[in-house]
Amino acid sequence: MFFEDLSEAVSEVQKEVGLNGMFQDEEGTVYKIVEPDGKYVAFDKISYLRTRRLSEDRSPLPLALKEAEAAGYNVPKK
């Protein structure tokens, strides 16, 4: 149920910000809506990338800080 809910939420956000659109949460993490690549495995049609959180050394879903900042977001840094 979690993954179905997440997929629906990402689809709703995609309708608002568009494919390759970005948004920022209250903690300062920036997310980017993307269409993931998939060759031999079935992937969701729409997904997201995000900047690292302050507690992380690297994001498991990497969105470069430089890209988020170039899009006008103020991203918190360690």
C-alpha positions as a Markdown table, in Angstrom:
| # | Residue | x | y | z |
|---|---|---|---|---|
| 1 | Met | 0.0 | 0.0 | 0.0 |
| 2 | Phe | 2.9 | 2.4 | 0.8 |
| 3 | Phe | 4.4 | 2.2 | -2.7 |
| 4 | Glu | 1.0 | 2.6 | -4.4 |
| 5 | Asp | 0.3 | 5.7 | -2.2 |
| 6 | Leu | 3.8 | 7.1 | -2.9 |
| 7 | Ser | 3.3 | 6.6 | -6.7 |
| 8 | Glu | 0.0 | 8.4 | -6.6 |
| 9 | Ala | 1.5 | 11.2 | -4.5 |
| 10 | Val | 4.4 | 11.6 | -7.0 |
| 11 | Ser | 1.9 | 11.6 | -9.9 |
| 12 | Glu | -0.1 | 14.4 | -8.2 |
| 13 | Val | 3.0 | 16.5 | -7.7 |
| 14 | Gln | 4.0 | 15.9 | -11.3 |
| 15 | Lys | 0.7 | 17.4 | -12.4 |
| 16 | Glu | 1.5 | 20.5 | -10.4 |
| 17 | Val | 5.2 | 21.1 | -11.1 |
| 18 | Gly | 5.6 | 19.1 | -14.4 |
| 19 | Leu | 8.2 | 16.6 | -15.5 |
| 20 | Asn | 11.7 | 17.8 | -14.5 |
| 21 | Gly | 10.0 | 20.3 | -12.1 |
| 22 | Met | 11.4 | 20.8 | -8.6 |
| 23 | Phe | 10.0 | 21.6 | -5.2 |
| 24 | Gln | 11.4 | 22.0 | -1.7 |
| 25 | Asp | 10.2 | 20.6 | 1.6 |
| 26 | Glu | 10.1 | 22.3 | 5.0 |
| 27 | Glu | 13.6 | 20.8 | 5.9 |
| 28 | Gly | 15.2 | 22.3 | 2.8 |
| 29 | Thr | 15.5 | 19.1 | 0.8 |
| 30 | Val | 14.9 | 19.8 | -2.9 |
| 31 | Tyr | 13.1 | 17.2 | -5.1 |
| 32 | Lys | 12.9 | 16.8 | -8.9 |
| 33 | Ile | 10.2 | 14.9 | -10.7 |
| 34 | Val | 11.8 | 12.6 | -13.3 |
| 35 | Glu | 11.1 | 9.8 | -15.7 |
| 36 | Pro | 13.5 | 7.0 | -14.7 |
| 37 | Asp | 15.4 | 4.9 | -17.2 |
| 38 | Gly | 14.6 | 1.2 | -17.3 |
| 39 | Lys | 15.8 | -1.3 | -19.8 |
| 40 | Tyr | 15.2 | -4.8 | -18.4 |
| 41 | Val | 13.2 | -4.1 | -15.3 |
| 42 | Ala | 9.8 | -2.4 | -15.0 |
| 43 | Phe | 10.1 | 1.0 | -13.4 |
| 44 | Asp | 7.4 | 3.5 | -12.4 |
| 45 | Lys | 6.6 | 6.0 | -15.2 |
| 46 | Ile | 7.2 | 9.0 | -12.9 |
| 47 | Ser | 9.7 | 9.2 | -10.0 |
| 48 | Tyr | 11.8 | 11.8 | -8.2 |
| 49 | Leu | 15.3 | 12.7 | -7.2 |
| 50 | Arg | 16.3 | 14.7 | -4.1 |
| 51 | Thr | 19.2 | 16.6 | -2.6 |
| 52 | Arg | 20.9 | 15.1 | 0.4 |
| 53 | Arg | 19.5 | 15.8 | 3.8 |
| 54 | Leu | 21.7 | 17.4 | 6.5 |
| 55 | Ser | 22.0 | 14.1 | 8.2 |
| 56 | Glu | 23.3 | 12.4 | 5.1 |
| 57 | Asp | 26.7 | 12.4 | 3.4 |
| 58 | Arg | 25.1 | 11.5 | 0.1 |
| 59 | Ser | 21.5 | 11.2 | -1.2 |
| 60 | Pro | 20.3 | 7.7 | -2.2 |
| 61 | Leu | 18.3 | 9.6 | -4.9 |
| 62 | Pro | 20.9 | 12.1 | -6.0 |
| 63 | Leu | 19.9 | 15.6 | -7.2 |
| 64 | Ala | 23.0 | 17.8 | -7.3 |
| 65 | Leu | 23.0 | 20.7 | -4.9 |
| 66 | Lys | 24.3 | 22.9 | -7.8 |
| 67 | Glu | 21.3 | 22.0 | -10.0 |
| 68 | Ala | 18.9 | 22.8 | -7.2 |
| 69 | Glu | 20.7 | 26.1 | -6.4 |
| 70 | Ala | 20.7 | 27.0 | -10.1 |
| 71 | Ala | 17.0 | 26.5 | -10.1 |
| 72 | Gly | 16.7 | 29.1 | -7.4 |
| 73 | Tyr | 16.5 | 27.0 | -4.2 |
| 74 | Asn | 18.3 | 27.8 | -1.1 |
| 75 | Val | 19.6 | 24.4 | 0.1 |
| 76 | Pro | 20.9 | 24.0 | 3.6 |
| 77 | Lys | 24.5 | 22.9 | 3.9 |
| 78 | Lys | 26.5 | 21.2 | 6.6 |
